């Protein structure tokens, strides 16, 4: 049995998107799309493991300020930078903070925030899906900082487009909680007070019900992931390529 979790030294949250069930009785294929936390944290051994996994393209969803401590980019792999939050101004972040703070649960907070991102960062999400769809033969890595929020949304769009049922996508999303626990524990320990600790707990959360709620809302608001992409301007051929990339 092929393992989904990948051991790349320096990263904690790396897994292959192969082996997930599809609604028509199939499954997603291994060695095509890999989700990860920040590739910039890889050690030399970790980078060698990435290259050894057959990676030909890395789709980086972080903003420029998040890349200041990155290791030098290897020439063996193509990099595509798509800063998901590049178009958000201060008013958007004020709204995001209010959505999160006003939610009754961590799951509801993440659901509301992700839906805000899907609405206001639509061109960037389309560009990220297209970058995965158009990658050369081999594996493509999608990553941000923790590999759970921006990456989680892009991966969810890809998987749903491929026909993976919502519960399976939400289960994959929720795995990030355990994978990132060592880093989040250190982050929580740095909190100056209980208010700050509560804020960190909410930001770090990856509950199943958050992604479940997001995908259900995409079905209701947009008519599904394919409609979200198509109505945002993605060409049918690119949608087909994105689906084929992971099927």
C-alpha positions in Angstrom: 0.0 0.0 0.0 1.4 3.4 -1.0 1.8 5.9 1.9 0.2 9.3 1.5 2.4 11.0 4.2 5.8 12.0 2.8 8.8 12.6 5.0 10.6 15.7 3.8 13.0 16.9 6.5 12.1 20.5 7.6 8.4 20.2 6.7 5.7 18.6 8.8 2.6 18.6 6.7 3.4 16.9 3.4 1.1 14.3 1.8 0.3 12.9 -1.6 -3.3 13.5 -2.8 -3.4 10.0 -4.3 -5.6 7.2 -3.0 -8.7 9.2 -2.2 -12.1 7.8 -3.3 -14.2 9.3 -6.0 -17.9 9.3 -6.3 -17.9 7.1 -9.4 -16.0 4.3 -7.6 -12.5 5.4 -8.7 -9.7 7.0 -6.8 -7.2 9.9 -7.2 -3.8 8.9 -8.4 -0.5 9.0 -6.6 2.6 10.9 -7.7 0.6 13.8 -9.3 -0.3 16.4 -6.7 1.3 16.9 -3.3 0.2 19.3 -0.6 2.8 20.7 1.8 3.7 23.3 4.3 6.4 25.8 3.5 9.0 24.4 1.1 11.3 27.2 2.3 11.8 25.3 5.6 13.3 22.2 3.9 16.7 21.1 4.8 19.1 19.9 2.1 18.0 16.3 2.8 14.4 17.4 2.6 15.0 19.1 -0.7 16.6 15.9 -2.0 13.5 14.0 -0.9 11.3 16.4 -2.8 13.3 16.0 -6.0 13.3 12.3 -5.4 9.5 12.3 -5.3 9.5 13.3 -9.0 8.5 16.9 -8.4 8.7 19.1 -11.5 6.8 22.2 -10.4 6.2 24.0 -7.1 3.2 26.3 -6.8 3.9 28.7 -4.0 0.9 30.5 -2.6 2.7 32.7 -0.1 3.3 36.4 -0.2 6.8 37.8 -0.8 7.3 38.8 2.9 6.9 35.1 3.9 9.8 34.0 1.7 12.7 36.0 3.3 14.2 33.0 5.1 13.8 30.5 2.2 16.6 28.3 1.1 18.0 28.9 -2.4 15.6 27.6 -5.0 16.9 24.5 -6.8 17.2 24.7 -10.5 15.8 21.1 -10.9 12.3 22.3 -10.3 10.1 25.0 -11.8 8.6 27.5 -9.4 5.3 29.4 -9.9 4.5 32.1 -7.4 0.8 32.9 -6.9 0.4 35.1 -3.7 -3.2 34.3 -2.8 -3.6 37.3 -0.6 -1.8 39.7 -3.0 -5.0 41.6 -3.7 -6.3 42.1 -0.1 -6.1 45.5 1.5 -6.4 46.5 5.1 -10.2 46.7 5.0 -10.4 43.0 4.0 -8.1 41.9 6.9 -10.3 43.9 9.3 -13.3 42.0 8.0 -11.5 38.7 8.2 -10.6 39.4 11.9 -14.2 40.3 12.6 -15.6 37.2 11.0 -13.2 35.0 12.9 -13.7 36.7 16.3 -17.5 36.8 16.0 -17.9 33.1 15.1 -19.3 30.7 17.8 -16.8 27.9 17.1 -13.4 27.4 15.5 -15.0 25.5 12.6 -17.5 28.3 11.9 -14.7 30.9 12.1 -12.6 29.0 9.5 -15.6 28.4 7.3 -16.5 32.1 7.2 -13.0 33.2 6.6 -12.4 30.7 3.8 -15.6 31.8 2.0 -14.4 35.4 2.3 -11.1 34.4 0.6 -12.9 32.4 -2.1 -15.0 35.5 -2.9 -12.3 38.1 -2.8 -9.3 36.2 -4.0 -11.1 34.3 -6.9 -8.6 35.3 -9.6 -5.7 34.0 -7.5 -7.4 30.7 -6.7 -8.2 30.2 -10.4 -4.5 30.9 -11.2 -3.4 28.4 -8.6 -5.7 25.7 -10.0 -4.5 26.5 -13.5 -0.8 26.3 -12.5 -1.4 22.8 -11.1 -3.4 21.7 -14.1 -0.7 22.9 -16.5 2.3 21.5 -14.7 4.7 19.3 -16.7 4.8 15.5 -16.3 5.7 14.5 -12.8 4.4 15.7 -9.4 3.4 19.2 -8.6 3.6 20.6 -5.0 1.1 23.1 -3.7 2.2 24.9 -0.6 1.8 28.0 1.6 3.1 28.5 5.1 1.4 25.8 7.2 -0.2 24.0 4.2 -3.6 24.1 5.7 -5.5 27.3 4.8 -4.5 28.6 1.3 -3.2 25.2 0.3 -6.3 23.6 1.9 -8.6 25.6 -0.2 -6.8 25.0 -3.5 -6.5 21.3 -2.7 -10.2 21.1 -1.9 -11.1 22.8 -5.2 -9.0 20.3 -7.1 -10.3 17.2 -5.2 -13.9 18.2 -5.5 -13.5 18.9 -9.2 -12.1 15.4 -9.5 -15.2 14.0 -7.9 -13.9 13.2 -4.4 -16.8 13.4 -2.0 -16.9 16.2 0.5 -16.4 14.0 3.6 -13.2 12.6 2.2 -11.9 16.1 1.4 -12.8 17.3 4.9 -11.0 14.4 6.4 -7.8 15.1 4.5 -8.0 18.8 5.5 -8.4 17.8 9.2 -5.2 15.7 9.1 -3.2 19.0 9.2 -4.1 19.4 12.9 -2.0 16.4 14.0 0.7 17.0 11.5 1.3 20.6 12.6 0.8 20.0 16.3 4.5 20.4 17.3 4.7 23.8 15.5 1.4 25.0 16.9 2.3 23.9 20.4 5.4 26.1 20.3 3.3 29.0 18.9 0.7 28.6 21.7 3.5 28.5 24.3 4.7 31.9 23.0 1.3 33.6 23.7 1.6 36.6 26.0 -1.8 36.0 27.6 -5.0 33.9 27.4 -6.6 36.2 24.9 -3.6 35.8 22.6 -3.7 32.0 23.2 -7.3 31.8 22.2 -6.7 33.8 19.1 -3.8 31.4 18.1 -6.0 28.4 18.8 -8.7 29.7 16.4 -6.2 30.6 13.6 -4.4 27.2 13.9 -7.6 25.1 13.9 -8.4 22.7 11.0 -11.7 21.1 12.0 -13.5 18.7 9.7 -16.7 20.7 9.8 -14.9 23.9 8.5 -14.0 22.4 5.1 -17.3 20.5 5.0 -19.2 23.7 5.4 -17.0 25.6 2.8 -17.6 23.0 0.1 -21.3 22.8 0.9 -21.5 26.6 0.6 -19.7 26.5 -2.7 -22.3 24.1 -4.0 -25.1 26.4 -2.8 -23.6 29.8 -3.8 -21.8 29.0 -7.0 -23.4 25.8 -8.2 -20.3 23.7 -7.4 -16.5 24.0 -7.9 -16.6 23.6 -11.7 -19.1 26.5 -11.9 -17.0 28.6 -9.5 -14.0 28.1 -11.8 -15.9 28.5 -15.1 -17.8 31.6 -14.0 -14.6 33.1 -12.8 -13.2 32.9 -16.3 -11.4 29.5 -16.4 -11.5 27.9 -19.9 -13.2 24.5 -20.2 -9.9 23.0 -21.4 -8.2 24.1 -18.2 -11.0 22.7 -16.1 -10.7 19.4 -17.9 -6.9 19.4 -17.4 -7.3 20.2 -13.7 -9.6 17.2 -13.3 -7.4 14.9 -15.3 -4.3 16.0 -13.3 -5.6 14.1 -10.2 -7.9 11.4 -11.7 
